[in-house]
């Protein structure tokens, strides 16, 4: 056998091993059961967008945007 055939066989075997490993990983992850969303009571309450602009008065728009 010449070198190119050996390299082709080796890369083919590596490809098949990776494909089987991927299928096993997906199967194991699928056995974990149904994915449930996070409970709403555990999530932080978001501020209204208007309050976010005034929350930190040190953050100002660059002077090129102000009309003074």
C-alpha positions, 0 to 999 in steps of 0.5 A: 500500500502506498502512503496516500491510501494509508492516510485515507484509511486512518482519516476515515477511521478517525472520522468514524470514531468521532461520529460514533462518539458524537452519537453516544454523547447526544444519546446520553444527553437525551436520556437526561429527560425533559428540559424545564425552564427556570422558575420565574420566581427565581429570576431577578426583577428587571428595571424599567428602561427609563430607570436604567438611564438614570441609575448611574448619573456618571454615564453621560453621552459623549459631547458630540451628541449633546446640543449645548 
